[in-house]
Amino acid sequence: MEFDKLVVSFLVDEVVGGFFISVPPGHIACLYDRGYGVLKRTWGPGLHLKIPFWQIAKLFNAQILEYTITEGFDISQNKEALGDKAIIATTADGRLIQVEGSILFRLHKQRVPEIWENVGDDFVSKVVRPVARSRIRSVLSEISVNQLTTYRPQVEKKVHHELNEIFEAKGIICEGFLLSEIKDLGDPKTPKDDKILLGKKSEEFISPKKD
C-alpha cells in the first residue's frame, strides 16, 4: 500500500469479518453508512468497531503533504499525483517565465467527511491543481521580474495567502508555498535564451537590478 498518496482506499474485511477499522498513525478514517450516508465524525489512529457490510470505511492521509511543481512532472498516468508540471506565467512587465516550487498542505481533519461527500477522492485534480495554477499565475501577473527576484519571501507569502483563502473553503489547509526556480523564457520559440532568475541550478544567475 502506497501511503504517500493523499487518499488511500482500503479493505477492512480482513479482521474478524469486517468488524474493525485499523487506522495507522498519520491517517484518519471516514465511514459511509448505507442508511445515513457519510458520517460526520472521523476516527483517528487505532482499532475501531464498525458494522460489517453496512458501513464502508475509507482512509485519508492527514499528514502534511508536499505538492511539487517541476518541469517534466507527468500526470498523464495519475491525475491525483501530488504535483504538476512547471507553470508558465506572464509578469506585470510582460516577461514570460516558468515557475517551479512546492506547496505544503494538509486536510482539515474535522472536515474530511465533507470533502469526501462534496468533492470526492479526486480533489487533487478538482481543487489543488487548478487552484494552484490559477493563483500562482494571478500573483505573478501583478509583479515585475525585478520585484520577483528582489522580494522573493513576500511573493511566497502572497501566493500562500491566495492559495489558503480558496483551499480553506474546501476543507484543505495550505501550510506554505516555496519557490525553487524561476526561469525567464525569453523568446518562447527557442530555449537558447532561457535564463534562471531564481534557483541553484544555473551559473547564469541574474542579480536583481535596482530601479
C-alpha positions, -999 to +999 in steps of 0.1 A: +000+000+000+014+034-010+008+057+019+024+087+001-009+091-018-034+116-005-063+092-003-059+055+003-089+032-002-086+001+018-104-032+026-114-035+062-129-070+060-095-086+069-101-086+107-130-106+122-151-104+091-150-066+088-159-056+124-129-034+129-112-005+112-074-003+116-061+033+113-023+037+111-005+068+125-009+100+105-042+089+090-079+092+098-109+071+087-143+081+075-174+059+073-201+056+047-232+042+063-258+027+039-286+042+060-272+076+070-247+083+042-212+097+050-210+100+088-199+134+101-172+122+125-138+108+119-117+081+135-081+086+144-052+061+147-061+028+164-086+000+161-123+009+158-155-010+156-179-008+126-209-027+112-196-051+086-211-048+051-234-020+062-206+005+067-177+011+043-145+028+056-120+050+037-086+060+049-073+095+044-037+108+048-038+136+075-001+144+074+014+175+058+019+167+022+042+182-004+028+191-039+057+195-062+056+218-093+085+210-115+095+207-152+088+172-166+063+162-139+039+137-156+002+135-146-009+116-176-009+083-158-023+095-125-044+127-123-042+125-085-004+125-083+009+151-058+024+175-083+022+193-116+044+204-145+062+238-143+037+267-145+041+292-173+031+328-164+034+364-176+047+391-153+034+426-150+062+439-173+053+413-200+080+388-194+072+351-200+085+330-171+085+294-159+079+287-123+088+257-101+081+253-065+062+233-038+030+236-019+027+222+016-008+213+026-029+190+047-065+181+052-087+197+079-093+166+100-128+175+111-139+184+076-127+152+058-163+138+057-174+170+039-145+167+014-154+130+007-191+137+002-189+170-017-157+167-037-148+130-036-114+112-037-101+131-067-098+166-052-061+170-062-073+172-098-105+191-089-092+216-063-055+216-056-041+216-091-064+241-108-063+265-079-025+263-077-022+271-114-047+299-113-035+317-081+002+314-089-004+329-124-026+356-109+000+367-083+029+368-108+009+388-132+008+417-107+046+420-102+076+426-124+106+404-128+128+428-107+102+427-079+101+389-081+138+385-077+141+412-050+111+403-029+110+365-031+098+359+005+069+384+001+059+367-032+059+333-015+038+347+013+013+363-011+009+330-030+005+312+003-023+336+013-041+333-020-040+295-020-051+292+016-081+315+010-096+291-016-083+258-001-098+266+033-133+269+018-128+233+006-115+219+039-078+220+029-052+239+049-022+254+030+009+253+052+032+272+029+044+279-006+081+278-016+097+289-049+125+266-061+132+280-096+121+308-118+132+308-154+129+337-179+119+320-212+129+349-234+118+340-269+092+312-265+101+298-299+136+288-287+151+276-254+185+291-262+179+323-244+163+309-213+178+322-181+175+312-145+163+341-124+160+323-091+174+289-082+206+270-076+209+250-108+224+276-131+256+296-133+237+322-152+220+336-121+209+371-127+212+396-098+181+418-094+185+452-109+178+483-089+153+507-103 
